[in-house]
Amino acid sequence: MANNLRQCQILVKKAVNAGAKALFLPEATDYIPSSAEESLGLVKPVHESEFVMGLQEEARREKLPIHVGVHEPSQTSQRAKNTVLWINEQGEIAHRYQKIHLFDVDIKGGPVIKESQSVEPGMKIEPPFETSFGEVASTICFDLRFPEIGISLRRQGAEIITYPSAFTVPTGQAHWEVLLRARAIETQSYVIAAAQVGRHNEKRVSYGHSMIIDPWGRIVASVGDKEDEPEIATATIDLDLVKKVRVEVPLRRRT
C-alpha cells in the first residue's frame, strides 16, 4: 500500500500542475488482494489507514478534492467493503459509496473471480453530491453493467457519474468502452472512469484505458495501458453541454 500511495502522490502532483479541480482515482486503489485472507489482513478503518490518511493530507495540502476507491472493514461479516470516498479539499471524507454489484465471473479461457468471497455488497445507491464543477454521483466497476443505477442517479440530479474500476483484460477489451459510452448517452451525463492498469499479482491483471466521456457519448480524454508511470487524463466539464443535450433530446421515460 505504501507504493500505491506513492503512485497516487505522483498523480496528485500531475493533477495540480494541470490545474485540475479534482482527482479521480480507480477502484481499490489501496490494494488488490490475491485472496480473501490477504484482504482481511490488509484492510483497516479509514482513521487507521496510512493510505487514506496520506491522501487526506495530500488533499489538504494541495486544496485538491480526491475521489478514490478503497477497502474498509465490515462490521457484520468476515469480509471487506469495497467503497469509494470523496475526500474534500479540507481533507475530510465527505461522501462514501459501497459497491452494490460484485464481480463473480467464470470466463472460459479467462479469469475466475469471486469477489463476493472477500467483499460484502452494499445495499444503497447514494445520492449525488455537490462539487465546484457539478453534481457528482458514485458507482464502482461492475455496477457499470447495470444501467438502472446510472438512470436512478440521473433522476436524482447527477451531472457527472463515476465508474472507478479494475476491469480484467478480456472483459475490458470486449465491453469497457461501449458500456461507458452507453451509460453517458442514456443518462446524458459526463462519465469519469478511472481504471487500474497492469499486473497486480499472479491472479489479476487490469485493462486500464481510463477515460472521460461527455453526455453526447464522445470520449473527450483517455489514457492507454502503459504501466511504467501513472498517467492522468483531463477534460473540461461543460454543464451547459449537459443542459443542451438534455433539452434537445429529452428522455421522457414511461417506465
C-alpha positions in Angstrom: 0.0 0.0 0.0 2.9 2.3 0.6 3.9 2.0 -3.1 0.3 2.7 -4.1 0.3 5.8 -2.0 3.5 7.0 -3.7 1.9 6.4 -7.1 -1.1 8.5 -6.0 1.1 11.3 -4.8 2.6 11.4 -8.3 -0.9 11.7 -9.7 -1.7 14.5 -7.3 1.3 16.5 -8.5 0.3 16.0 -12.1 -3.3 17.0 -11.4 -2.2 20.1 -9.5 0.2 21.1 -12.4 -2.6 20.6 -14.9 -4.9 22.9 -12.9 -7.4 20.2 -12.2 -10.3 20.9 -9.8 -10.4 17.3 -8.5 -8.5 14.0 -8.9 -10.5 10.7 -9.6 -8.6 7.5 -8.8 -9.6 3.9 -9.6 -11.4 1.2 -7.7 -9.4 -0.5 -4.9 -6.5 2.0 -5.2 -5.2 0.9 -1.8 -4.7 -2.7 -2.8 -5.9 -5.6 -4.9 -5.6 -8.9 -3.0 -4.9 -12.3 -4.3 -7.2 -13.9 -1.7 -9.9 -13.2 0.8 -7.4 -13.9 3.6 -4.9 -11.4 2.2 -7.6 -8.7 2.0 -8.6 -9.3 5.6 -5.0 -9.0 6.7 -4.6 -5.6 4.9 -7.9 -3.9 5.5 -8.1 -1.1 8.1 -10.6 1.6 9.1 -10.0 4.8 7.3 -8.8 6.5 10.5 -6.1 3.9 10.8 -5.2 3.5 7.2 -1.9 5.1 6.2 -3.1 5.1 2.6 -6.3 7.0 3.3 -4.7 9.4 5.8 -1.9 10.0 3.3 -4.5 11.0 0.6 -6.3 13.2 3.2 -3.0 15.0 3.8 -2.5 15.5 0.0 -6.0 16.9 -0.4 -5.5 19.3 2.5 -2.1 20.5 1.3 -2.9 20.9 -2.3 -6.6 22.0 -1.7 -7.5 19.2 -4.2 -10.5 17.0 -3.7 -9.8 13.3 -4.3 -12.3 10.6 -5.3 -10.7 7.2 -4.5 -11.7 3.5 -4.2 -10.5 1.7 -1.1 -11.3 -1.2 1.2 -12.9 -0.8 4.6 -13.6 -3.4 7.2 -17.2 -4.8 7.6 -18.9 -4.6 11.0 -21.2 -7.5 10.2 -19.1 -10.1 8.3 -15.6 -11.5 7.8 -15.3 -9.6 4.6 -14.2 -6.2 3.5 -16.3 -3.4 2.0 -15.4 -2.1 -1.5 -16.0 1.6 -1.2 -15.3 4.9 -2.9 -14.6 8.0 -0.8 -14.8 11.7 -1.7 -12.1 13.5 0.2 -12.8 17.2 0.1 -10.2 20.0 -0.1 -10.1 20.2 3.7 -9.0 16.5 3.8 -12.4 15.4 5.2 -14.3 12.3 4.0 -17.5 14.0 2.7 -19.1 11.1 0.8 -18.9 7.4 0.8 -20.5 4.7 -1.5 -20.2 1.0 -1.1 -20.2 -1.2 -4.2 -23.5 -2.9 -4.8 -22.8 -5.3 -7.7 -19.9 -7.7 -7.0 -17.7 -9.3 -9.7 -18.4 -13.0 -9.6 -17.4 -14.5 -13.0 -16.1 -17.7 -14.6 -14.9 -16.8 -18.1 -13.9 -19.7 -20.3 -10.2 -19.3 -21.1 -10.1 -16.2 -18.8 -10.2 -15.3 -15.2 -12.3 -16.9 -12.5 -13.1 -14.3 -9.9 -15.5 -14.5 -7.0 -15.5 -11.0 -5.4 -18.3 -12.0 -3.0 -16.0 -14.3 -1.2 -14.0 -11.4 0.2 -16.3 -8.4 -0.3 -19.6 -7.5 1.4 -22.1 -6.0 -1.1 -23.5 -2.5 -0.5 -27.3 -2.1 -0.3 -27.9 1.6 -1.2 -27.5 3.9 -4.1 -26.1 7.1 -2.7 -27.4 10.4 -4.0 -25.2 12.8 -6.0 -23.2 15.4 -4.1 -22.3 18.9 -4.9 -18.9 20.0 -6.2 -17.5 23.1 -7.7 -17.9 21.6 -11.2 -21.2 19.8 -11.0 -23.3 17.2 -9.2 -21.2 14.0 -8.9 -22.5 10.5 -8.3 -20.5 7.4 -7.4 -20.7 3.8 -8.7 -17.9 1.2 -8.8 -16.7 -1.1 -11.6 -19.2 -4.0 -12.1 -22.0 -1.5 -11.3 -21.3 -0.4 -14.9 -23.2 -3.4 -16.3 -26.4 -2.3 -14.6 -27.9 0.7 -16.3 -30.6 1.1 -13.7 -28.1 2.6 -11.1 -27.0 5.3 -13.6 -30.6 6.1 -14.5 -31.5 6.4 -10.9 -28.6 8.8 -10.2 -29.6 10.9 -13.3 -33.1 11.1 -11.9 -31.6 12.3 -8.6 -29.8 15.2 -10.4 -26.4 13.7 -11.3 -24.5 15.6 -14.0 -21.3 13.5 -13.6 -21.3 9.8 -12.9 -18.1 8.0 -11.9 -17.1 4.4 -12.6 -13.7 3.8 -10.8 -12.8 0.3 -12.0 -10.3 -2.6 -12.2 -11.6 -4.3 -15.3 -10.0 -7.6 -16.4 -8.3 -7.6 -19.8 -10.8 -9.9 -21.6 -13.9 -8.0 -20.3 -12.2 -4.7 -20.9 -11.3 -5.4 -24.5 -14.8 -6.6 -25.2 -17.0 -4.2 -23.2 -15.3 -1.3 -21.4 -15.6 1.5 -23.9 -19.0 0.5 -25.2 -20.5 0.3 -21.7 -19.1 3.6 -20.6 -20.3 5.4 -23.7 -23.8 3.8 -23.3 -24.0 5.0 -19.7 -23.1 8.5 -20.7 -25.6 8.5 -23.6 -28.5 7.1 -21.7 -28.0 9.4 -18.7 -26.9 12.4 -20.7 -24.2 12.9 -18.2 -20.4 13.1 -18.1 -18.8 9.8 -17.2 -15.5 9.6 -15.4 -13.9 6.2 -15.4 -10.5 5.9 -13.7 -9.1 2.4 -14.3 -6.4 0.2 -12.8 -3.8 -1.0 -15.2 -1.3 -3.8 -15.3 -0.5 -6.8 -13.2 -1.3 -6.8 -9.5 -0.5 -10.4 -8.5 -0.4 -13.8 -10.1 -4.2 -13.8 -10.4 -5.1 -10.3 -11.5 -4.2 -8.1 -14.5 -6.2 -4.9 -15.1 -7.1 -3.5 -18.5 -6.5 0.2 -18.0 -7.8 2.7 -20.6 -9.1 5.4 -18.2 -11.4 7.8 -20.0 -13.8 10.7 -19.7 -16.9 10.8 -21.8 -19.3 13.7 -22.4 -23.1 13.5 -22.4 -23.2 13.0 -26.2 -21.1 9.9 -25.8 -17.9 11.3 -27.1 -14.6 10.3 -25.5 -13.0 13.7 -24.6 -9.9 12.4 -22.7 -8.3 9.0 -22.2 -5.1 7.2 -21.4 -4.0 3.8 -22.6 -2.5 0.8 -20.9 1.1 1.9 -20.1 2.3 0.6 -16.7 5.7 2.4 -16.3 4.3 5.6 -14.9 0.9 6.7 -13.6 -0.9 9.0 -16.0 -3.8 11.4 -15.9 -6.5 12.4 -18.4 -8.0 15.8 -18.1 -11.2 17.4 -19.5 -13.3 20.4 -19.1 -16.8 19.7 -17.6 -19.2 21.8 -19.6 -22.5 21.9 -17.7 -24.1 24.0 -20.5 -23.5 21.0 -22.7 -25.3 18.7 -20.2 -28.3 21.1 -20.3 -28.1 21.4 -24.1 -28.2 17.6 -24.7 -31.0 17.1 -22.2 -33.1 19.9 -23.7 -32.5 18.8 -27.4 -33.0 15.1 -26.8 -35.5 14.9 -23.9 -35.7 11.4 -22.4 -39.3 11.3 -21.0 -39.5 7.9 -19.6 -42.7 5.9 -19.5 -41.2 3.2 -17.3 
